[in-house]
Amino acid sequence: MAETIYSFRSLFLLLAIVILFAGRYGGATAATRGYIKYKDPKAAIEERVEDLLTRMTLPEKLGQMCQVDRFNFSFFPPDTRHEIFTKYMIGSVLSNPYDTGASPSNRVNVSNTMQKWSLSTRLGIPLLYAIDAVHGHNTFINATIFPHNVGLGATRDPDLVKKIGAITALEVRATGIAQAFAPCVAVCRDPRWGRCYESYSEDTKVVNMMTESIMEGLQGNAPYVADFKTKLAGCAKHFVGDGGTVGGINENNTVADNATLFGIHMPPFEIAVKKGIASIMASYSSLNGVKMHANREMLTDYLKNTLKFQGFVISDWLGIDKITTPPRANYTYSIEASINAGIDMVMVPFQYKEFLDELTKLVNGGYIPMSRIDDAVRRVLRVKFSIGLFENPYAEETLIAEFGSEAHREVAREAVKKSMVLLKNGKTKEDKVIPLQRNVKKIVVAGAHANNMGWQCGGFTLTWQGFNGTGENIARNKAMKIPTGKTRGTTILEAIMKTVNSTTEVVFVEEPNQETSKLHADAAYTIVVVGETPYAETQGDSTTLSIAAPGPDTIRHTCGSGMKCLVVLVTGRPLVIEPYLDTIDALVVAWLPGTEGQGITDVLFGDHPFTGTLPRTWMKSVTQLPMNVGDKNYDPLFPFGYGIKT
């Protein structure tokens, strides 16, 4: 009997050993075969997210909350660059606005190299690569550059804006990048703000219309991303009220009651959330004295809990540093305040090691609850799963042929045509200047803006502050080996020369003087091109909104001399023009048209009608500002919605 019991025990022990080895080395059941739910594309996204989240260590979680600059790789020896992903487990990378000059195929290779390192980690969580693409893929040389948003607002054409979003997404994806920090859905209420050209309009209805359309183009008509091969993850910015700061000062305080906040500034974000925007960027600015990067009431209570936003909230560049004054005065506090307020991913361009160390201490010390960390990581993972990044982590070169294609440029040219606004056409109704005659003996084109690709594209083109603008920009661009001439496209002067009769003499005078009108008195007319030089963000804040020198002198030396004078304004916002208006025969606003200058001549010479209308109120003087349509004492030079049709 004892021997029988012993035999059963031996058999049982042997069976247990077999089961143990089967579990470790691959048995027959799904569980013992190593089934991992988060890697199963057929599993529900939320189940995949939760399965992966339960497997992650604290360092792996915090890495997903950190976005670093791609330039970090140049600081690492080639054999240790992988540590950004394999040691620090960084979950996202961005290219800053100076990360330019690479060919699409080169950037695809870089993207795939970074992705390979990310996928080599224990859990194989793919990297999310992001970039600014605010009027086309604007960081890349020879991309299609569209008019800035203020010009698109003048078109009132949501179908066109949807096409622009789709082309932008395709060209960004062609370079191996999966997310764009676009669209900007700010409602600019004061043109003195240096980011006003990033806003479609002062009118919320126009911004709402364009927000819905651009999102469908960028992400597709589905939550997050409809087709990851040609679409990308969008990012609505900047939440919330950045277009309403006091005095139009960038990053300043917005004073707003509920009617202003929820009636003017919030609606575009509500539309973005309903359309399934992947991420939302917090604003540098404050709302009623509270920094948006630390505003729990708006980021968590309203955006996440009330609107039910399911994507992730990302900080702006060094955004959490600016919670304190001066910036970074108490970095530990800034981390604690921002994460607890609801920031899910922090843009930490270079000092990510310090950020991760401090964040780890705050979590371990109980200052930031693990539930808040899990919520942030859950949101980041949800987006990565939803856009198909786990199934398609690597970029392909199949789209490179469409990068900057003629078909894309035709759409950009259409956008330029439809964005042009005619404000004056002749000093009398019978004395019309437009359409211009092309079969004349001689014309004069005056002003440096006429032949400067960088100036007609504006800020956020090749570099943060634009290119070939001020002397400072030129010097910086040369130092960084960025071309100071132009990216591929057509300047206004080149477009004029292509449009007029081959026998017409076109005289270009970059900086006219008092003798210019006398020397060219036989010209049929003068096209004067003046405006602003490139800027971005705070560098664009202006208290005067004056035409950049020598623009005023260019107008004085060419207009009012007896020769017909057409002024084309290249600008991101209304400028003070009333003092010169009586001497000007015709006045056109081209905004910041981008690379396709031929669209300007299409309307000037009558091949396409003027259909654009003002997306902003045009003031008489800056003393009237802020002044928007619907205001009590509304007395503009040209009202919102004005535009002469031809």
Sequence and secondary structure as in RCSB ss.txt:
>XXXX:A:sequence
MAETIYSFRSLFLLLAIVILFAGRYGGATAATRGYIKYKDPKAAIEERVEDLLTRMTLPEKLGQMCQVDRFNFSF
FPPDTRHEIFTKYMIGSVLSNPYDTGASPSNRVNVSNTMQKWSLSTRLGIPLLYAIDAVHGHNTFINATIFPHNV
GLGATRDPDLVKKIGAITALEVRATGIAQAFAPCVAVCRDPRWGRCYESYSEDTKVVNMMTESIMEGLQGNAPYV
ADFKTKLAGCAKHFVGDGGTVGGINENNTVADNATLFGIHMPPFEIAVKKGIASIMASYSSLNGVKMHANREMLT
DYLKNTLKFQGFVISDWLGIDKITTPPRANYTYSIEASINAGIDMVMVPFQYKEFLDELTKLVNGGYIPMSRIDD
AVRRVLRVKFSIGLFENPYAEETLIAEFGSEAHREVAREAVKKSMVLLKNGKTKEDKVIPLQRNVKKIVVAGAHA
NNMGWQCGGFTLTWQGFNGTGENIARNKAMKIPTGKTRGTTILEAIMKTVNSTTEVVFVEEPNQETSKLHADAAY
TIVVVGETPYAETQGDSTTLSIAAPGPDTIRHTCGSGMKCLVVLVTGRPLVIEPYLDTIDALVVAWLPGTEGQGI
TDVLFGDHPFTGTLPRTWMKSVTQLPMNVGDKNYDPLFPFGYGIKT
>XXXX:A:secstr
 HHHHHHHHHHHHHHHHHHHHHHHHT SSTTTTT  GGG TTS HHHHHHHHHHH  HHHHHHHTEEEEGGGGGG
S GGGTTHHHHTS   EEEE TT     HHHHHHHHHHHHHHHHTSSS    EEEE  SSBSTTSTT  B   HH
HHHHHT HHHHHHHHHHHHHHHHTTT  EE   B      TTSTTGGGSS SSHHHHHHHHHHHHHHHH SSSS 
S TTT  B EEEEETTGGG GGG TT EE   HHHIIIIISHHHHHHHHTT SEEEE SSEETTEEGGG HIIII
IIIIIIS   SEEE  TTTGGGGSSSTTTTHHHHHHHHHHHT  BEE SS HHHHHHHHHHHHHTTSS HHHHHH
HHHHHHHHHHHTTTTT  S  STTGGGTT HHHHHHHHHHHHHH EEEEE SSTT    S  SS SEEEEESGGG
G HHHHH SSSSSTT SS SHHHHHHHHHTT  SS  SSB HHHHHHHHS TT EEEEESS  TTHHHHTTT SE
EEEEEE     GGGG  SS    TTHHHHHHHHTTSSSEEEEEEE SS    GGGGGG SEEEEEES  SBTHHH
HHHHTTSS      SS B SSGGG S  TT TT   SB TT     
